[in-house]
Amino acid sequence: MLVSVNRVGVLITGKSGIGKSECALELITRHHKIVADDLVIAGIEHGNLFGKSDPLIRGYMELHGLGVIKVQSHFGKNALCPKKRIDMVIDFIDWDKSSHARGFLKPYTYSILGKTLPLVKLPVRPARNMASLVEVAVTSFLLKKQGIDEAKELEQRISERIGSTHG
């Protein structure tokens, strides 16, 4: 699944039925855009990785329990984006299989067609607002591009506190 969240191309991966399409549906209601649902066609253009939908299924989504919907019929043409540069990957993983890590996470990467992208692993469980978490992950990605790393900032503050109490 490929979505555009605050103009950032986010490839959402994960096993079938984990909630990718439902998350995309919620993102659409928040005025973000969907590029492709089940099949993302990736390619390199001008040195950048881009994704688009197969023309046969472009603009359609499958929602478990509801079936297939035509996105434009429900949300208008502004909910769709024909092609988008892929900037990051978010992998939805089972809550039980996650490490339940907190605090300072080591950065992960994901490679597609020789391009290395930042990867965020998000554990999924019922009642967890995945769309909000995707939006926060995108904001953190944008901040890091501006040189702001919130985790490193906090780590430095803690180190300074420890250093001043032992000095």
FIVEX-464668 format. One line per field, with one value per atom (N, C-alpha, C): residue number from 1; residue in one letter; chain; z, y, x. Coordinates in nm, 4 decimals. Atoms other than C-alpha are relative to their C-alpha. Layout:
residues N
seq	[NUM; ...]
type	[a; ...]
mol	[A; ...]
up	[Z; ...]
north	[Y; ...]
east	[X; ...]
END
This chain:
residues 167
seq	[1; 1; 1; 2; 2; 2; 3; 3; 3; 4; 4; 4; 5; 5; 5; 6; 6; 6; 7; 7; 7; 8; 8; 8; 9; 9; 9; 10; 10; 10; 11; 11; 11; 12; 12; 12; 13; 13; 13; 14; 14; 14; 15; 15; 15; 16; 16; 16; 17; 17; 17; 18; 18; 18; 19; 19; 19; 20; 20; 20; 21; 21; 21; 22; 22; 22; 23; 23; 23; 24; 24; 24; 25; 25; 25; 26; 26; 26; 27; 27; 27; 28; 28; 28; 29; 29; 29; 30; 30; 30; 31; 31; 31; 32; 32; 32; 33; 33; 33; 34; 34; 34; 35; 35; 35; 36; 36; 36; 37; 37; 37; 38; 38; 38; 39; 39; 39; 40; 40; 40; 41; 41; 41; 42; 42; 42; 43; 43; 43; 44; 44; 44; 45; 45; 45; 46; 46; 46; 47; 47; 47; 48; 48; 48; 49; 49; 49; 50; 50; 50; 51; 51; 51; 52; 52; 52; 53; 53; 53; 54; 54; 54; 55; 55; 55; 56; 56; 56; 57; 57; 57; 58; 58; 58; 59; 59; 59; 60; 60; 60; 61; 61; 61; 62; 62; 62; 63; 63; 63; 64; 64; 64; 65; 65; 65; 66; 66; 66; 67; 67; 67; 68; 68; 68; 69; 69; 69; 70; 70; 70; 71; 71; 71; 72; 72; 72; 73; 73; 73; 74; 74; 74; 75; 75; 75; 76; 76; 76; 77; 77; 77; 78; 78; 78; 79; 79; 79; 80; 80; 80; 81; 81; 81; 82; 82; 82; 83; 83; 83; 84; 84; 84; 85; 85; 85; 86; 86; 86; 87; 87; 87; 88; 88; 88; 89; 89; 89; 90; 90; 90; 91; 91; 91; 92; 92; 92; 93; 93; 93; 94; 94; 94; 95; 95; 95; 96; 96; 96; 97; 97; 97; 98; 98; 98; 99; 99; 99; 100; 100; 100; 101; 101; 101; 102; 102; 102; 103; 103; 103; 104; 104; 104; 105; 105; 105; 106; 106; 106; 107; 107; 107; 108; 108; 108; 109; 109; 109; 110; 110; 110; 111; 111; 111; 112; 112; 112; 113; 113; 113; 114; 114; 114; 115; 115; 115; 116; 116; 116; 117; 117; 117; 118; 118; 118; 119; 119; 119; 120; 120; 120; 121; 121; 121; 122; 122; 122; 123; 123; 123; 124; 124; 124; 125; 125; 125; 126; 126; 126; 127; 127; 127; 128; 128; 128; 129; 129; 129; 130; 130; 130; 131; 131; 131; 132; 132; 132; 133; 133; 133; 134; 134; 134; 135; 135; 135; 136; 136; 136; 137; 137; 137; 138; 138; 138; 139; 139; 139; 140; 140; 140; 141; 141; 141; 142; 142; 142; 143; 143; 143; 144; 144; 144; 145; 145; 145; 146; 146; 146; 147; 147; 147; 148; 148; 148; 149; 149; 149; 150; 150; 150; 151; 151; 151; 152; 152; 152; 153; 153; 153; 154; 154; 154; 155; 155; 155; 156; 156; 156; 157; 157; 157; 158; 158; 158; 159; 159; 159; 160; 160; 160; 161; 161; 161; 162; 162; 162; 163; 163; 163; 164; 164; 164; 165; 165; 165; 166; 166; 166; 167; 167; 167]
type	[m; m; m; l; l; l; v; v; v; s; s; s; v; v; v; n; n; n; r; r; r; v; v; v; g; g; g; v; v; v; l; l; l; i; i; i; t; t; t; g; g; g; k; k; k; s; s; s; g; g; g; i; i; i; g; g; g; k; k; k; s; s; s; e; e; e; c; c; c; a; a; a; l; l; l; e; e; e; l; l; l; i; i; i; t; t; t; r; r; r; h; h; h; h; h; h; k; k; k; i; i; i; v; v; v; a; a; a; d; d; d; d; d; d; l; l; l; v; v; v; i; i; i; a; a; a; g; g; g; i; i; i; e; e; e; h; h; h; g; g; g; n; n; n; l; l; l; f; f; f; g; g; g; k; k; k; s; s; s; d; d; d; p; p; p; l; l; l; i; i; i; r; r; r; g; g; g; y; y; y; m; m; m; e; e; e; l; l; l; h; h; h; g; g; g; l; l; l; g; g; g; v; v; v; i; i; i; k; k; k; v; v; v; q; q; q; s; s; s; h; h; h; f; f; f; g; g; g; k; k; k; n; n; n; a; a; a; l; l; l; c; c; c; p; p; p; k; k; k; k; k; k; r; r; r; i; i; i; d; d; d; m; m; m; v; v; v; i; i; i; d; d; d; f; f; f; i; i; i; d; d; d; w; w; w; d; d; d; k; k; k; s; s; s; s; s; s; h; h; h; a; a; a; r; r; r; g; g; g; f; f; f; l; l; l; k; k; k; p; p; p; y; y; y; t; t; t; y; y; y; s; s; s; i; i; i; l; l; l; g; g; g; k; k; k; t; t; t; l; l; l; p; p; p; l; l; l; v; v; v; k; k; k; l; l; l; p; p; p; v; v; v; r; r; r; p; p; p; a; a; a; r; r; r; n; n; n; m; m; m; a; a; a; s; s; s; l; l; l; v; v; v; e; e; e; v; v; v; a; a; a; v; v; v; t; t; t; s; s; s; f; f; f; l; l; l; l; l; l; k; k; k; k; k; k; q; q; q; g; g; g; i; i; i; d; d; d; e; e; e; a; a; a; k; k; k; e; e; e; l; l; l; e; e; e; q; q; q; r; r; r; i; i; i; s; s; s; e; e; e; r; r; r; i; i; i; g; g; g; s; s; s; t; t; t; h; h; h; g; g; g]
mol	[A; A; A; A; A; A; A; A; A; A; A; A; A; A; A; A; A; A; A; A; A; A; A; A; A; A; A; A; A; A; A; A; A; A; A; A; A; A; A; A; A; A; A; A; A; A; A; A; A; A; A; A; A; A; A; A; A; A; A; A; A; A; A; A; A; A; A; A; A; A; A; A; A; A; A; A; A; A; A; A; A; A; A; A; A; A; A; A; A; A; A; A; A; A; A; A; A; A; A; A; A; A; A; A; A; A; A; A; A; A; A; A; A; A; A; A; A; A; A; A; A; A; A; A; A; A; A; A; A; A; A; A; A; A; A; A; A; A; A; A; A; A; A; A; A; A; A; A; A; A; A; A; A; A; A; A; A; A; A; A; A; A; A; A; A; A; A; A; A; A; A; A; A; A; A; A; A; A; A; A; A; A; A; A; A; A; A; A; A; A; A; A; A; A; A; A; A; A; A; A; A; A; A; A; A; A; A; A; A; A; A; A; A; A; A; A; A; A; A; A; A; A; A; A; A; A; A; A; A; A; A; A; A; A; A; A; A; A; A; A; A; A; A; A; A; A; A; A; A; A; A; A; A; A; A; A; A; A; A; A; A; A; A; A; A; A; A; A; A; A; A; A; A; A; A; A; A; A; A; A; A; A; A; A; A; A; A; A; A; A; A; A; A; A; A; A; A; A; A; A; A; A; A; A; A; A; A; A; A; A; A; A; A; A; A; A; A; A; A; A; A; A; A; A; A; A; A; A; A; A; A; A; A; A; A; A; A; A; A; A; A; A; A; A; A; A; A; A; A; A; A; A; A; A; A; A; A; A; A; A; A; A; A; A; A; A; A; A; A; A; A; A; A; A; A; A; A; A; A; A; A; A; A; A; A; A; A; A; A; A; A; A; A; A; A; A; A; A; A; A; A; A; A; A; A; A; A; A; A; A; A; A; A; A; A; A; A; A; A; A; A; A; A; A; A; A; A; A; A; A; A; A; A; A; A; A; A; A; A; A; A; A; A; A; A; A; A; A; A; A; A; A; A; A; A; A; A; A; A; A; A; A; A; A; A; A; A; A; A; A; A; A; A; A; A; A; A; A; A; A; A; A; A; A; A; A; A; A; A; A; A; A; A; A; A; A; A; A; A; A; A]
up	[0.0000; 0.0000; 0.0000; 0.0065; -0.0919; 0.0218; -0.0311; 0.0576; 0.0023; -0.0121; 0.0570; 0.1261; -0.1280; 0.4100; 0.0162; -0.0067; 0.4352; -0.1074; 0.1195; 0.0897; 0.0082; -0.0134; 0.2102; -0.0519; 0.0519; 0.0161; 0.0987; -0.1030; 0.2683; -0.0547; 0.0384; 0.1633; 0.1275; -0.1180; 0.4217; -0.0366; 0.0247; 0.4349; 0.1215; -0.1082; 0.6468; -0.0582; 0.0496; 0.6196; -0.0328; 0.0390; 0.4662; 0.1234; -0.1090; 0.7038; 0.1250; -0.1199; 0.9476; 0.0222; -0.0184; 0.8824; -0.0845; 0.0863; 0.6069; -0.0699; 0.0741; 0.4036; 0.0932; -0.0968; 0.7121; 0.0452; -0.0344; 0.8084; -0.1126; 0.1149; 0.4567; -0.0083; 0.0010; 0.4759; 0.1004; -0.1019; 0.7974; -0.0437; 0.0493; 0.6426; -0.1069; 0.1033; 0.3461; 0.0658; -0.0673; 0.5854; 0.0654; -0.0564; 0.7247; -0.1104; 0.1171; 0.3751; -0.0525; 0.0637; 0.2875; -0.1250; 0.1287; -0.0426; -0.0088; 0.0277; -0.1575; -0.1426; 0.1313; -0.4469; -0.0513; 0.0403; -0.4539; 0.1219; -0.1101; -0.2423; 0.0028; -0.0137; -0.2886; -0.0825; 0.0887; -0.5722; -0.0309; 0.0260; -0.5842; -0.1055; 0.1040; -0.9030; 0.0271; -0.0338; -0.8140; -0.1177; 0.1036; -1.0481; 0.0367; -0.0228; -1.0607; -0.1091; 0.0928; -1.2214; 0.0526; -0.0370; -1.2134; 0.1322; -0.1194; -0.9406; 0.1239; -0.1151; -0.7123; -0.0189; 0.0007; -0.6214; 0.0002; 0.0106; -0.7303; 0.0038; 0.0006; -0.6849; -0.0605; 0.0559; -0.8633; 0.0050; 0.0019; -0.8925; -0.1391; 0.1273; -1.1658; -0.0566; 0.0581; -1.4073; 0.0132; -0.0090; -1.3870; 0.1325; -0.1323; -1.0126; 0.0633; -0.0523; -0.9728; 0.0519; -0.0582; -0.7423; 0.0749; -0.0720; -0.5882; 0.1249; -0.1239; -0.2351; 0.0404; -0.0576; -0.0783; 0.1513; -0.1447; 0.2760; 0.0514; -0.0541; 0.4685; 0.0655; -0.0542; 0.5480; -0.0846; 0.0865; 0.2988; -0.1470; 0.1396; -0.0217; -0.0668; 0.0802; -0.2988; -0.0074; 0.0180; -0.3041; -0.1008; 0.0880; -0.5584; 0.0821; -0.0915; -0.3578; -0.0431; 0.0483; -0.5772; 0.0270; -0.0253; -0.5349; 0.1447; -0.1425; -0.1567; 0.0507; -0.0577; -0.1031; -0.0992; 0.1014; -0.4313; -0.0604; 0.0732; -0.6766; 0.0755; -0.0759; -0.4303; 0.0967; -0.0878; -0.2273; -0.0705; 0.0802; -0.5088; -0.0455; 0.0532; -0.6186; -0.1014; 0.1026; -0.9481; 0.0162; -0.0135; -0.8640; 0.1131; -0.1130; -0.5644; 0.0219; -0.0408; -0.4694; 0.1334; -0.1249; -0.1961; 0.0877; -0.0900; 0.0966; 0.1206; -0.1195; 0.3804; -0.0055; -0.0096; 0.4684; 0.1447; -0.1320; 0.7622; -0.0097; 0.0002; 0.8346; 0.1195; -0.1062; 1.0331; 0.0412; -0.0495; 1.2501; 0.1116; -0.1085; 1.4915; 0.1339; -0.1329; 1.8448; 0.0748; -0.0702; 1.9786; -0.0462; 0.0543; 1.7517; 0.0152; -0.0148; 1.8328; 0.1293; -0.1186; 2.0882; 0.1109; -0.0959; 2.2655; 0.0474; -0.0336; 2.2554; 0.0321; -0.0358; 2.4176; -0.0002; -0.0146; 2.4222; -0.1257; 0.1080; 2.1990; -0.0948; 0.0983; 1.8961; -0.0990; 0.1029; 1.6602; -0.1350; 0.1293; 1.3085; -0.0893; 0.0963; 1.0545; -0.1406; 0.1395; 0.6770; -0.0825; 0.0926; 0.3823; -0.1395; 0.1340; 0.0320; -0.1072; 0.1161; -0.2895; -0.1233; 0.1257; -0.6353; 0.0229; -0.0293; -0.4819; 0.0797; -0.0806; -0.2864; 0.1439; -0.1416; 0.0917; 0.0625; -0.0603; 0.2807; 0.1507; -0.1429; 0.6499; 0.0188; -0.0307; 0.7982; 0.1447; -0.1336; 1.0971; 0.0149; -0.0278; 1.2493; 0.1040; -0.0907; 1.4043; 0.0398; -0.0459; 1.6191; -0.0046; 0.0163; 1.5515; 0.1043; -0.0873; 1.8006; -0.0033; 0.0029; 1.8344; 0.0802; -0.0625; 1.9249; -0.0079; 0.0184; 1.8368; -0.1224; 0.1108; 1.6135; -0.0928; 0.0887; 1.3349; -0.0877; 0.0831; 1.1233; 0.0757; -0.0803; 1.4056; 0.0132; -0.0129; 1.4508; -0.1306; 0.1299; 1.0775; -0.0156; 0.0090; 1.0902; 0.0877; -0.0890; 1.3877; -0.0583; 0.0624; 1.2102; -0.1151; 0.1116; 0.9055; 0.0533; -0.0582; 1.1219; 0.0536; -0.0488; 1.2900; -0.1160; 0.1205; 0.9440; -0.0533; 0.0494; 0.8348; 0.0928; -0.0955; 1.1536; -0.0152; 0.0190; 1.1011; -0.1261; 0.1224; 0.7482; 0.0258; -0.0374; 0.9127; 0.1032; -0.0962; 1.1464; 0.1443; -0.1360; 1.4488; 0.0296; -0.0409; 1.6114; 0.1455; -0.1346; 1.9128; 0.0992; -0.0909; 2.0595; 0.0399; -0.0316; 2.0340; 0.0919; -0.0839; 2.1883; 0.1457; -0.1359; 2.4900; 0.0591; -0.0462; 2.5142; 0.0483; -0.0389; 2.5275; 0.1315; -0.1249; 2.7996; 0.1191; -0.1083; 3.0076; 0.0329; -0.0221; 2.9586; 0.0749; -0.0685; 3.0658; 0.1465; -0.1383; 3.3774; 0.0800; -0.0682; 3.4644; 0.0239; -0.0120; 3.4014; 0.1090; -0.1007; 3.6283; 0.1394; -0.1343; 3.9161; 0.0443; -0.0345; 3.8990; -0.0110; 0.0222; 3.8412; 0.1123]
north	[-0.1154; 0.0000; 0.1231; -0.1241; 0.3452; 0.1165; -0.1179; 0.6646; 0.1235; -0.1276; 1.0304; 0.0680; -0.0602; 1.1727; 0.1258; -0.1288; 1.5412; 0.0089; -0.0002; 1.5028; -0.0949; 0.1013; 1.2191; -0.1313; 0.1293; 0.8937; -0.1096; 0.1022; 0.6152; -0.1344; 0.1361; 0.2513; -0.0756; 0.0750; 0.0545; -0.1476; 0.1437; -0.3148; -0.0753; 0.0850; -0.6029; -0.1121; 0.1165; -0.9311; 0.0357; -0.0191; -0.9597; -0.0005; -0.0062; -0.8586; 0.0703; -0.0637; -0.6673; 0.1403; -0.1304; -0.3351; 0.1121; -0.1040; -0.1530; 0.0823; -0.0723; -0.0654; 0.0829; -0.0758; 0.0416; 0.1247; -0.1157; 0.2683; 0.1021; -0.0910; 0.4138; 0.0700; -0.0592; 0.4711; 0.1148; -0.1060; 0.6697; 0.1172; -0.1078; 0.8662; 0.0821; -0.0716; 0.9544; 0.0944; -0.0870; 1.0908; 0.1203; -0.1106; 1.3137; 0.0821; -0.0776; 1.4567; -0.0360; 0.0515; 1.2477; -0.0750; 0.0604; 1.0576; -0.1445; 0.1370; 0.6979; -0.0060; 0.0210; 0.6001; -0.1388; 0.1385; 0.2219; -0.0814; 0.0858; -0.0380; -0.1281; 0.1297; -0.3990; -0.0185; 0.0206; -0.3736; 0.1342; -0.1222; -0.1012; -0.0331; 0.0158; -0.0763; 0.1029; -0.0888; 0.0671; 0.0120; -0.0243; 0.2206; 0.1177; -0.1102; 0.4627; 0.1044; -0.1128; 0.8055; 0.1124; -0.1098; 1.0746; -0.0288; 0.0393; 0.8798; -0.0205; 0.0165; 0.8636; -0.1213; 0.1138; 0.5690; 0.0512; -0.0399; 0.6162; -0.1229; 0.1070; 0.4067; 0.0485; -0.0295; 0.3900; -0.1281; 0.1140; 0.1612; -0.0604; 0.0634; -0.0897; 0.0693; -0.0718; 0.0932; -0.0748; 0.0786; -0.1927; 0.0213; -0.0116; -0.1449; 0.1383; -0.1348; 0.2235; 0.0600; -0.0677; 0.4031; -0.0909; 0.0943; 0.0897; -0.0486; 0.0556; -0.0454; -0.1186; 0.1116; -0.3751; 0.0146; -0.0114; -0.3494; -0.1275; 0.1255; -0.6737; 0.0259; -0.0147; -0.7103; 0.0879; -0.0882; -0.4437; -0.0326; 0.0316; -0.5627; 0.1127; -0.0980; -0.3396; 0.1298; -0.1323; 0.0334; 0.0797; -0.0943; 0.3007; 0.1270; -0.1087; 0.5669; 0.1332; -0.1276; 0.8599; 0.0138; -0.0044; 0.7699; 0.0348; -0.0232; 0.7883; 0.1294; -0.1111; 1.0643; 0.1091; -0.0995; 1.2548; -0.0246; 0.0223; 1.2771; 0.0478; -0.0493; 1.4665; -0.1037; 0.1063; 1.1451; -0.0884; 0.0843; 0.9928; 0.0757; -0.0532; 1.0489; -0.1027; 0.0982; 0.8866; -0.0620; 0.0467; 0.8531; 0.0782; -0.0678; 0.9348; -0.0538; 0.0437; 0.9274; -0.0739; 0.0762; 0.6655; 0.0503; -0.0610; 0.8341; -0.0865; 0.0819; 0.5851; -0.1215; 0.1221; 0.2428; -0.0169; 0.0340; 0.1578; -0.1423; 0.1401; -0.2126; -0.0264; 0.0383; -0.3180; -0.1435; 0.1330; -0.6138; -0.0400; 0.0503; -0.8344; 0.0482; -0.0465; -0.6989; -0.1085; 0.1114; -1.0432; -0.0246; 0.0253; -1.0612; 0.1201; -0.1197; -0.7110; -0.0103; 0.0022; -0.6440; 0.0875; -0.0955; -0.3874; 0.0981; -0.0908; -0.1651; 0.1380; -0.1369; 0.1730; 0.0827; -0.0892; 0.4748; 0.0130; -0.0247; 0.4823; -0.1191; 0.1077; 0.2690; 0.0110; -0.0035; 0.1688; 0.0209; -0.0248; 0.2922; -0.1236; 0.1089; 0.0325; 0.0592; -0.0423; 0.0527; -0.1110; 0.0910; -0.1121; 0.0348; -0.0254; -0.1510; -0.0451; 0.0295; -0.1387; 0.0498; -0.0355; -0.1403; 0.0756; -0.0613; -0.0449; 0.1296; -0.1216; 0.2505; -0.0401; 0.0289; 0.2431; 0.1079; -0.0907; 0.3971; -0.0227; 0.0217; 0.4566; -0.0900; 0.0946; 0.1838; 0.0172; -0.0033; 0.2106; -0.1263; 0.1198; -0.1078; 0.0368; -0.0364; -0.0444; -0.1239; 0.1115; -0.3143; 0.0356; -0.0199; -0.3541; -0.0824; 0.0736; -0.4501; 0.0726; -0.0637; -0.3805; 0.1301; -0.1315; -0.0232; 0.0922; -0.0880; 0.1146; 0.0860; -0.0901; 0.4214; 0.0067; 0.0120; 0.3269; 0.1241; -0.1202; 0.6343; 0.1119; -0.1013; 0.8654; -0.0330; 0.0405; 0.6640; 0.0203; -0.0251; 0.6839; 0.1492; -0.1455; 1.0624; 0.0452; -0.0359; 1.0883; -0.0486; 0.0523; 0.8670; 0.0902; -0.0901; 1.0973; 0.1317; -0.1251; 1.4077; -0.0186; 0.0280; 1.2490; -0.0107; 0.0101; 1.1650; 0.1394; -0.1368; 1.5287; 0.0785; -0.0683; 1.6576; -0.0467; 0.0524; 1.4273; 0.0571; -0.0607; 1.5653; 0.1431; -0.1358; 1.9084; -0.0013; 0.0107; 1.7773; -0.0099; 0.0097; 1.7355; -0.1465; 0.1383; 1.3923; 0.0024; -0.0138; 1.3882; -0.0991; 0.1007; 1.0651; 0.0363; -0.0405; 1.1863; 0.1217; -0.1190; 1.5168; -0.0397; 0.0449; 1.3393; -0.0775; 0.0770; 1.1005; 0.0943; -0.0979; 1.4008; 0.0681; -0.0638; 1.5667; -0.0918; 0.0965; 1.2487; -0.0139; 0.0104; 1.2162; 0.1206; -0.1219; 1.5771; -0.0024; 0.0084; 1.5193; -0.0974; 0.1000; 1.2046; 0.0564; -0.0597; 1.3878; 0.1056; -0.1060; 1.6787; -0.0547; 0.0577; 1.4515; -0.0795; 0.0767; 1.2529; 0.0837; -0.0798; 1.5441; 0.0783]
east	[0.0843; 0.0000; 0.0899; -0.0771; 0.1345; -0.0952; 0.0802; -0.0064; 0.0898; -0.0693; 0.0903; -0.0522; 0.0363; 0.0891; 0.0834; -0.0704; 0.1783; 0.1078; -0.0857; 0.3373; 0.1187; -0.1039; 0.5615; -0.0570; 0.0422; 0.5346; 0.0332; -0.0162; 0.4803; -0.0477; 0.0337; 0.4921; -0.0313; 0.0416; 0.2940; -0.0026; -0.0080; 0.3787; -0.0537; 0.0487; 0.2526; -0.0830; 0.0723; 0.0726; -0.1453; 0.1392; -0.2735; -0.0898; 0.0962; -0.5521; 0.0481; -0.0548; -0.3289; -0.0566; 0.0639; -0.5089; 0.0559; -0.0585; -0.3212; -0.1080; 0.1048; -0.6312; -0.0866; 0.0797; -0.8261; 0.0757; -0.0826; -0.5375; -0.0037; 0.0042; -0.5305; -0.1346; 0.1336; -0.9057; -0.0084; -0.0014; -0.8608; 0.0875; -0.0867; -0.5724; -0.0711; 0.0761; -0.7959; -0.1004; 0.0964; -1.0595; 0.0678; -0.0788; -0.7811; 0.0668; -0.0428; -0.7197; 0.1388; -0.1200; -0.4152; -0.0456; 0.0345; -0.4039; 0.0482; -0.0423; -0.3869; 0.0530; -0.0601; -0.1629; -0.0360; 0.0251; -0.2034; -0.0390; 0.0430; -0.3780; 0.0827; -0.0665; -0.2734; 0.1265; -0.1144; -0.0223; 0.0648; -0.0762; 0.2430; 0.1053; -0.1010; 0.4469; 0.1090; -0.1120; 0.7880; 0.0947; -0.0984; 1.0413; 0.0877; -0.0939; 1.3320; -0.0202; 0.0098; 1.2860; 0.0880; -0.0900; 1.5556; 0.0720; -0.0742; 1.7369; -0.0848; 0.0889; 1.4320; -0.0893; 0.0905; 1.2144; -0.1442; 0.1400; 0.8528; -0.0889; 0.0981; 0.5408; -0.1302; 0.1320; 0.2077; -0.0811; 0.0895; -0.0907; -0.0058; 0.0290; -0.1572; -0.1245; 0.1155; -0.3950; -0.1322; 0.1232; -0.6464; -0.0724; 0.0632; -0.7067; 0.0182; -0.0228; -0.6122; -0.1308; 0.1158; -0.8533; -0.0955; 0.0852; -1.0037; 0.0722; -0.0536; -0.9555; -0.0851; 0.0740; -1.0495; 0.0017; 0.0135; -1.1808; -0.0657; 0.0531; -1.2291; -0.1352; 0.1339; -1.5977; -0.0908; 0.0790; -1.7102; 0.0184; -0.0292; -1.5496; 0.0759; -0.0738; -1.4187; -0.0786; 0.0615; -1.4878; 0.0818; -0.0680; -1.4048; 0.0225; -0.0370; -1.2191; -0.0622; 0.0517; -1.3287; -0.1492; 0.1441; -1.6977; -0.0309; 0.0229; -1.6648; 0.0632; -0.0774; -1.4074; 0.0377; -0.0332; -1.3680; 0.1371; -0.1250; -1.0824; 0.1240; -0.1152; -0.8603; 0.0567; -0.0490; -0.8248; 0.1021; -0.0884; -0.6176; 0.1239; -0.1252; -0.2594; 0.0502; -0.0357; -0.1516; 0.1387; -0.1379; 0.2200; 0.0640; -0.0629; 0.4378; 0.1405; -0.1331; 0.8034; -0.0152; 0.0043; 0.8535; 0.1141; -0.0982; 1.0298; 0.0337; -0.0203; 0.9879; -0.0909; 0.0792; 0.8495; -0.0447; 0.0527; 0.6246; -0.0533; 0.0392; 0.5880; -0.0902; 0.0924; 0.2811; 0.0344; -0.0361; 0.3842; -0.0964; 0.0837; 0.1922; 0.0529; -0.0372; 0.1925; 0.0778; -0.0632; 0.2885; 0.1425; -0.1331; 0.5945; 0.0931; -0.0833; 0.7186; 0.0809; -0.0866; 0.9882; -0.0558; 0.0556; 0.7693; 0.1068; -0.1101; 1.0766; -0.0542; 0.0361; 1.0505; 0.1274; -0.1149; 1.2735; 0.0820; -0.0946; 1.5782; 0.0028; 0.0076; 1.5030; 0.1143; -0.1033; 1.7764; -0.0688; 0.0642; 1.7032; 0.0072; 0.0070; 1.5944; -0.0011; 0.0074; 1.6247; -0.0641; 0.0685; 1.4479; 0.0502; -0.0534; 1.5920; -0.0976; 0.0836; 1.3907; 0.0740; -0.0667; 1.5529; 0.1310; -0.1283; 1.8866; -0.0075; 0.0176; 1.7428; -0.0279; 0.0182; 1.7681; -0.0872; 0.0982; 1.4784; -0.0082; 0.0237; 1.4107; -0.1225; 0.1063; 1.1897; -0.0436; 0.0583; 0.9567; -0.0830; 0.0797; 0.8145; -0.1046; 0.1088; 0.4723; -0.0786; 0.0816; 0.3141; -0.1490; 0.1442; -0.0597; -0.0746; 0.0932; -0.3301; -0.1335; 0.1317; -0.7018; -0.0028; 0.0224; -0.8010; 0.1211; -0.1161; -0.4576; -0.0256; 0.0289; -0.4954; 0.1213; -0.1149; -0.2573; 0.0166; -0.0104; -0.3401; 0.0725; -0.0695; -0.2303; 0.1480; -0.1398; 0.0885; 0.0758; -0.0635; 0.1628; 0.0275; -0.0212; 0.1154; 0.1168; -0.1109; 0.3546; 0.1324; -0.1226; 0.6106; 0.0436; -0.0323; 0.5911; 0.0549; -0.0501; 0.6352; 0.1418; -0.1362; 0.9401; 0.0984; -0.0829; 1.0787; 0.0338; -0.0218; 1.0351; 0.0918; -0.0874; 1.1980; 0.1445; -0.1357; 1.4980; 0.0630; -0.0533; 1.5339; 0.0458; -0.0397; 1.5623; 0.1128; -0.1092; 1.8327; -0.0455; 0.0534; 1.6056; -0.0303; 0.0210; 1.6307; -0.0439; 0.0576; 1.4002; 0.0592; -0.0559; 1.5385; 0.1426; -0.1379; 1.8998; 0.0007; 0.0127; 1.7933; -0.0243; 0.0302; 1.6439; 0.1172; -0.1152; 1.9394; 0.1114; -0.1019; 2.1736; -0.0380; 0.0442; 1.9654; 0.0214; -0.0191; 1.9760; 0.1484; -0.1451; 2.3533; 0.0530; -0.0430; 2.4017; -0.0417; 0.0480; 2.1910; 0.0852; -0.0830; 2.3878; 0.1394; -0.1339; 2.7165; 0.0060; -0.0021; 2.6206; -0.0193; 0.0172; 2.5191; 0.1206; -0.1204; 2.8434; 0.1268; -0.1180; 3.0736; 0.0428]
END
